[in-house]
Amino acid sequence: MTDRLYWNMEIEPQLGGEALRSLQIERLRLRARDLLREAPYFRRRLHASGVRAPEDIASLDDWARALPPFTKSDYRALMEECGGDVYRFLDETLPVPLERLVFMAATSGTTGAPQPYPLTREDIDGLWGEFMRRARWRAGVRPGDRLVHAFALSMFLAGVPSLMSIEDGDPLSIPVGAEAGAARILTTTRFFGGTVLSCTPSLAEHLIERAPAVLGAPIASLGLRILLCGGEPGAGIPEVRRRIEGAYGARLFDAGAGFGVSCAHAEYQGMHWVADDLALYELVDPTTHAPVELRDGAEGEAVFTTLVGGGFGWTRITLGDIHRIETSPCPCGTTGIRYRIVGRVDDMLKVKGVIVYPAAIDAVLASFIPRLTGEFRIALTEPPPRVVPPLVLRIERGEGVPESALPALEAEVRAALKERLKITPEIRWLAPLSLERSAHKTRFIEVAKPS
């Protein structure tokens, strides 16, 4: 059975179909029932929109009208109202009693205080675990593979919760964790003969740099065949993908920003949403929060509602990611609408009226590797989105690139950024390996502290 197309042959062939839309409405009614009964915060919001009973949710449009998106601002306001008491906050918002919770994870908090991911047993097994199996299967991971877990294990959803959902038939798990550092990850992978590596794209690139010193050989010597990367948009950037796949001699798959995973098509097609039965996927305008129709080329802020479990706490929640979607059939032949990460609401920059995201800058600079290392930072004098011109980029030159070559290289980089992103930044050059590498999510934006 290892040659079947999908992990879940009952559900995944139907992704995007009418049967699953009916299932979504049925499960949204159950979610409305539980929120009305268990979650005072959402009960107030539902009552304000006229929803008094589950039967008032008769369509997906009804659900969108019933609840405004739950944003990071809403989270901060409610936490303040709750006096910073996370359990009081959870008691206000979860559709299950707190006694049902068995595990607590959290977001990384790279742009502020972390948000909790409380989990019931059903969340771990039937939601997160089911998604992970679908994603791994589509990436070609099979029983007998040896999967090195190099996402942060401490508090992160991709860490311990992924290990807690292990069942018979899953690949052999080797949890080393990003906290162990590059040297330990490399030596552990070699010692145990890892065939699959799961980590952030930043860490995968950092391991390329560290492998010769730690292993005495390039990263390809590990013999990894699959990389499952997520947590940031690098795995979806063509230049980054080419660098990672070329160095490892392995296939790179992009996963996350919801319940999605990229396919094995030779050209990156975005991430397939593989969880219509597990979570509702919506897009809204990032400014007005008005619904955006799911059609080819549509762009908006992603909104999620989990349909099973209950502790996960995603009730029309926005995580701050801007997605561009495609609903037409993928040339790979597998199901699920596809989405690409355009940027993050928190990272949006406005440069002389032009909106630009760090991920877009990353894509342009990655095209200059190896003349650039690919590492850069955006130096701001005040928090985004407004940028006091000029936009300042601190960029590492590549190994072996002399200072005498920088004026010509700078002209090329500025021209590429102007052509592709309509910005002309000031560039401040750094020596190779000057910037700190991260085993977690890379923070591209640096805001100067007030003097």
N, C-alpha and C positions, 0 to 999 in steps of 0.2 A: 504493500500500500504506500510505499515511500515515493512512488512515481505519480501520485494523484496531484492535481493542479492546485488544490487548496487544502488548508488544514481542516476547515469546516465545510464539507461538501454539501451540507444541507442549506446553510445560510449564504455563503460567499458567492455562489453562482447567481443569487437573486439580488445582489447589492444594486441599489438604484431602482428596483422594481416596485410595482404597485403593492405586492403582498407585504413587503417590508414597510411601506408607508402606512399601511393599515396597522401593522404591528406597532409602529412608532406611536400612532395616535392612541392605541390601546394602552401602551405603557406610559404615555404622558398623562392619561387619565388617572392611572394608578399613582403616578408621581404627584399629581395635583391632590389626590386623596390624602397621601401621606404628608404633604406639605401643609394642607389645611389642618390636619390633625396634630402634627408634631412640631411645626416650625412657625412660631409666632411672627417672625419678620416677614416671611413669604406669605403667611396667611393674610397679613395686613395688605400686602401688595396685591394679592389675588382679589381680596374683597374690594379694594379700591377700583379694580378694573371690572367688577361685576361678576367675578367667578366665585360662586358659593358652594358649588358641588362639582365633582369630577365630570359629570355629564355636560357641564358647560364648555368643556374642551371637545369640540367635534371635528377639528381640523388642525393642521399645523399652523395655519394663519391665526386661529383662535389662541394657540399657545403663544405666538409672538405678540399678540395684542394683550394677553393676560399679564405678562411680566416684562418690565423693561430690563435690558441687560444689566447684569450685576457686575459693575466695573471695579477697578482698583480703588477709585475714589469712594465708591459705596462701601467697599471693604474697610477702608481706613476710617470712614465716618462711623460705621457700625461698631468697629473695634473701640473707637473712642467712647461711643455711647455705652459700651459694655465695660468701660474702665480698664481696657487692656486685658480683660479676663478672657482668654481664648476659649475656655469651656463654656462660659456664658454666651460667647459669640456662636459657638457650635450649637448650643441648645436652641438658639434663636433661628438657626438656618438649616439644620439637618432634617431630612425626612425620616430619620430613625432615632430612637432613644440613644443617649450617650452610652448606655450600658452595652449596646451592640458593638461598640468599637473595640478593635483588638490591636490596632497599630496606628502610629502617627508618623506621617512623612511631611515634607514641606517643599515649597518652591525654593529656588536658590537665593532669592532676595537680592539679585544683582542690581536692581534699580529701586530698592527700598526694603521695608520689612518683609520677611518671608510670609507666605500664606500657607495655612495648614492643609494637608491632604489626609484627613482622618479616614481610616479604612475599616470596614467590617470584613469578616471572613469571605463573604460573597464578593465584595469588591476585589479582594486579592485573587480569588480563584476564578470567579465568573466574569469579571470585568477586565482588570489589568492582566491577569494570567491568560485569559482567552485572547485578548488583543496581542499579547507578546507571542503566543503560539502561531497566530495567523501571520504576524509580521515576519517571524523567523522562517516560517515555512515558505513564504513568498520569496524570501531572500536565499532560499536553498539550504537552510540549516536543517539537518536531519539527525535522527537517532544515531549515535556513534560519534558525532562531532564533539569537540572539546572546546567549550565556550568560556573565554576569559572575560570576566566581568571587571571592567576598568572604569565604569562610572563611579562617582563617589557613593560609597555605601552608607555613609552617615546622613540620615534624614531624607535622602533623595528617593523619589519614586522609582527611578531606574536602578536603584541599589538593592537594599534588602527586600523590599516588596516583590521584586522580580524573582529573588531566590526563594521567597516563601511560597510562591505559586508553583514550584517544581512538582512534577508528577512523573510516573513511570512513562518511558518513551521519549522524555525530553533529552536534549543533549547533556553531556556531562558538564556541570558547572564548576568553574574554577574562580572563586571570588577573591580578587586581589585588591580592587578598589583604587580609585584615583589618589586617595590619601597616602597610599604606599609609595608614590613617587615613580618617576620614569624608570629608574634602574631596576627597582623591584618588579615592576610590570614586565619589563623586557626579560629579565632572568627567569621569572616565574613562567612566562609564556614559553620560553625555550625549554625549561626543565620538564614541564608537563605536556609539551607538544601540542599547544593550543592550535586549533584550526580556525576558530572564529574569535574575533576581538570586538568587544562592545565598549564604546567610549565616545567622548566628544570629538568632533573633527579637529579641534585645537590640539587635543592630546595626541591624536593620531599623527598630526604633523610634527609635534614635538618629539615623538618617539623616533621619527625618521632622522631627526637631527642628533638624537642621543645614541642611537643604535651603534654606530661605529666605535664610539668610546666605550660603551658598556659591554657590547657583545664581541667587539673586534671584527665585526662584519656588518654589512648593510642590513636594513630591516627585512629585506626579502629573504634573508637566510632563515627566518623563523618559519617559513612555509605556510603562513596563514592563507586561507583561501577566500574568506569572507570577512568584511568589516561592517558592523552595524553601528552607525553613528547617528547622534542626535543631540538635542539640547541647544543647538545654535545652527544657523543656516549654512555653514560651510560645505556640508555634504551635497548641497544642491547647486553649488557654484561650479560651472564646467572646468575652470582652470584648477580649482582646488581638487576636484574629483580626479582630473588627469594626473596631478602631482601625486596624490595619495595612491591611486591604483597603480601608477607606474612604479612607484618606489616599493610598494608591498608585493606587487605581482598578484593582487587579489581583487575581487569585486567589492565595490563600496555601495552600501545601501543606506539611504536616508530614512530616518524614522522619527516620529514624534510630532510636536506641535498639535497635539490632539491624538487621534488614533489612526495614524497613517504610516505607510512605508512605500518607498520607491520600488520600481519593478526592475527586471533584468534587461530591459531594452537597452541597446547600445547607446542611445542618446537619452539623457535624463528627461523624464516625462513628468516630474513632480512626484508627490507622494499620493498613492491611492488611499482614499478613505475606506477602511475595511470593517467599519463597525456600525452600520446602519441599525442593527438590532440592539447595539450596546449603548449608543449615544446619538443624540440629534445634533447635526452639524448645520449651522446657519452663518450667514454673513450679514453684517450691518454696516451702515455708513459710520466711519469712525468719529465723525463730528456730531451728527444728528441722531445716530443709532436707529435710523429708519431701516427696515429690512431691505436687503439687496437680493434680487432674484438670482438663483443659482443657474447660471448659463455660461457658455463658453466665454472666457475672457473677463468675467465679472471679478471685481476686486473689492475687498472690504475687510473689516475687522471680524475675525472668527469668533463665533459664540457657540458654546457647548452646553448640552444638558445630558447628564448620564441617565440611562433608562433602566439600568439594573443596579443591584447593590443599594446604596443609600448613604454610606458614610463618606463617599468620595466628595460630595458637596458641590458638584457642578450643576447649578440650576441657572440656565441662561447666563453663564459666566463668560466674561471676556478675559483672555490671558494676555492681551496686548499685541497679538500677532496680526499683521496685515497679510492676507492671503490673496492670491490670484488663482482662479479655478478654471478647470476644463471639464466639461461634461460629455464631450464627444468620446466615442470609443478609443481606448488607448491602442497604439499599434502593437503593444505586447500581447494583447488578447485577453487580459484579465480585467475583472470588474472593479467598480468603485470610481466615483468622481476623483479627479486629481487636483491637488493644490500645491502651490509654490509659496515659499515665504518671501514676501517683498521686503518686509522690515518689521520693526516694532514701534508701536505708538509712542512708547517712552523714549525711543531713540530717534524719533523724527526730527530732522533739522530743517530749518527754513533759512536758506541762504539767498538774500536779495530776491525773495519771492519764490525761489525754486525749492521744492521739497525733495530732500535726499535722505536716504537711510545708510547707516554704516555698512550694511550687507552689500549694498550696491557699490560702495567705494571698495570694499573688500574684493568684489568680483573683478573690478577694473585692475586693481593693483596685482591681483594674483596672476593676471595675464602677462606680467613682466618678470615672473619667476623664471630663471634664477638670477636675473640682474637685480631683483629685489628678493628679500627673504620671504616676503608676503606679510610680515608683521608691521603693524602701524597703529598709531593712536590719533584720535581727533582731540586737539587741545582747545578747550573752550574757556572763555573768561567768565561765563555765567551759564546756569543750567539751560538745557534745550527747552523748547525748540528753536527760539530765535538765536541766530548767530550774528555777532558783531563782526562785519567783514574786516579782514579776509578770513575765510575758513582755513585754519592752520592744521596741517597734517605732519605728524612726526613719523618718518618712514625709514626703515632699515634698508640700507643698500645691501646687495648680495655679496657673498664671499668672493673675494678676488676682484671686486669692482673698485678701481682706484678713485680717489677723490677727483682726479683730473677728468674722469668720465662723467661726473655728476651733472655738470651744466647741460650737456646734450641729453642725458637720461631724464633730467627734470623737465626739459622742454617736451619730450615725448609723453611723459606721464601727465603733465598738465594738459597737453593737447587731447589725450585719450579721455581724461576726466571731463574736459569741456565738451567733446563730441558726444560722449555717451550719457553724461549726467548734467550737462549745462552748468558746470561750476568750474572756477579757475582758482584753486587754492594756493596758499603759500606753503611751500614744502621746506621742512627742516630735517636735514639728513642725519641719520644715526648710524653708528657702526653696526655691523652684524652682531646679533645676539645681545644687543643693548636692552631690549625690552623684556620684561618678565614674561615667561611662558606660564600658561595656566593649565592645570589638569582638569579644571572645571570650565565654565563658560568664560570666554574672553570678553573683557570689558573694553570696548573700543574707545569710549568717550572718557576723557579726563577733564574735570572741571577744576580750574585753579581755585585754591582756597583764598578767601579774602585776606589781604595783608593787614 
